[in-house]
Amino acid sequence: MASRGTGTSGIADRYATAVFELARDDGAIDAVADDLARLQSMIDESADLRRLIRSPLFSRQVQSRAMDAVLEAAGIGNLTRRFIGVVTKNRRLFVLEGMIRAFCVLLARHRGEVAAEVVTATPLTDAQRAGLEDALKSVLGAKVVVNARVDAALLGGMVVRVGSRMIDSSLRSKLNRLQLAMKGAA
């Protein structure tokens, strides 16, 4: 995942700050937030779209035409479309998911909320999401917005990130720790 690297997180933060400030100035923060959430859902659901944004093998023109078609079909607003156009033109699509996450953090801060990134092996139900938000609210003492995504490689459990804190209760991590413990005992 390129967007999690140190060098690309700065890129993601700068682009997210730029689109957030434009949206704030235009009074379109909620519209851009909805557009980006819809775009992230499409990325999560489509292996082809993930490949398009992450692969350096696609030319700028191919990425631009494809993203224009995707955004048009999804009914994404003009400001968000122009933003994605700049990202594509500058060959930064590979950091798009990081930009969306950084935008969500800025949005939560703007609203006085705390953003929590939650990764699960299967999609959260509405009841699970509400329970998780309540549990995090009681621990953090602030309204929590859960940005959930699915990673089947976790096998089970979840990984929760709030700011620089991370709680990893995934089955994959537990199995990795057990494997290390067994190697040490051998």
N, C-alpha and C positions, 0 to 999 in steps of 0.2 A: 504494500500500500504506500504509494509515493507520498500521499498527502499527510502521512503521519511523521515523515522525516523532519529533521530540524530545519533544513533549508527551505522546504516547501511550506512549512507552517507559517513562516513570515510572509510568503507570497499570499497564502490564503487569507491571513489577517489583513493585509493591505487592501486586497480586492474587496473583502467583506466590508471593511470600514468605508471604502469608497462608495459601494452600492448602498450601504446603510445611510450614509450622509446624504446621498442623492435622494433616496426614498424619503428621508426625514424632511428635506427641503421641499419636496414635491407633495408632502402629506400623503405618501403612498406606502408607508411602512408595512401596514397590514396586508396590502395587496401584494407587495413584493414577498413578504413572508409566506403568504399562501402559495404564490407561484413557485418559490424555492422548495416549499414542502412537497408540492405536487411533483416537481422535477425530481426531487430525491426519491419519492415513491416510485417514479418511473424508472429511475436508475436501479433501485433495489429489485424491481420486478423484471428487468430486461437485461439478459446477459449480452445481447448485441449492443445495447446502449452503453453498458459498462465498457465493453471492448472498444467502442468508438471513442469514448472520452479518455480512456487510459492508454491506448496504443499509439506509439509515435509513428507507426507505419502508415497511418492515414494522413493524406496531405491536408494542408490548411483549407483548401477549397472543398475537399470531400467532407471534412468535419463541419465546415460552415454550412454547406447545403443540407447536410443531414440534420444538424441542430436546428436550422431554420424550419425544416419540415416537421420535426418533432415538436418544436415550440408552437408552431402554427396549429398543428393538429390538437395540441393540448389546450389551446386557448390561453397561452401565457401572455401576460400584459406587456405593453410596449417598453416600459423601463427595464423590466427583467430581460426582455428579448435583446434590447440594446446592450445591456450588461453582458449577457452570454455572447453576443457578437464580438465585443471587445476581448473577452476572455479567449474566444476561439481565434480571433485575429492575432493575438499575442502568443498563441500556442501554449496556453495555460489550462486547457480543458482537463488535463490529468490531475489538477488540483481542485477541480470544481466541487467535489464532495467536501473537502476541507473548507472551502469558501462558504458553503452552505452551513456547515457546523459553526464556523466562526460568526456568521451572520446571526444564527440562532442565539449564540452567547451574547452578542451585542443587543439583540432584541430583548432577551430576558433581563439584561442589566437595565435597559431603557425602561422596562415595565416594572422594575423593582423585584424581579423574580430571580430564582436561581435555576440555571439550566443543568439538567442531568442527562448525560448520554448513557443510554442503556442498550446493551447488546445481548440478545437472547438467541437461543437455538431455534425457537419457534415464535411466531408473532404473539404479542401480549393480547389477552382479552381485555375488554373494557374494565371488567372487575379487577383484573390483575394490575392494570395501569393505575386505576384509582387507588388501590391498596398500596402500591409502590409509592405513588405521589404522597399519600397520607403518611406513610412511614418515613419518607425522606423529609417531609415538612416537620414532623415531630423532632427529628434529629437535627435538622439545619435551622429550624426556627424561622423559615421564610417559605413563601409559596414556591413550589417547585414545578418546573415544566419538564416533562420527560420527553426526550427525543429518542425514540426507540428505533432500532434497526435489527435485522435478523442476520445471524451468521451461523449456518448449520454446522460449521466445524466445531462449535462449542460443545456439541453433543447434548448438553443439558445445562441447567442453571443459567446464570447471567453474570455480566460484567457491568458494573455501574461506575461511571466517572462523573465526579462533580468537582470542577476546577482541577486542581492538581491531585486530588484524592481519588483513589481507585479501589474498588472492592471487587475481587475476582472470585466468584463462587461457582465458576463453570466446571463442568465435569471434566473437560479437557485439561484444565489446570490441575485439578485434583489427581487425575491419572498421571500427568507429568511428574507431580511431586511424589507420588507413590513409586513411579518408575525410578526416580533418582534415589529415593530411600532404599529401594531394593538393590540398586547397584552398589550403594554404600555398604550394605550388609553382606554382599557377596565377597 
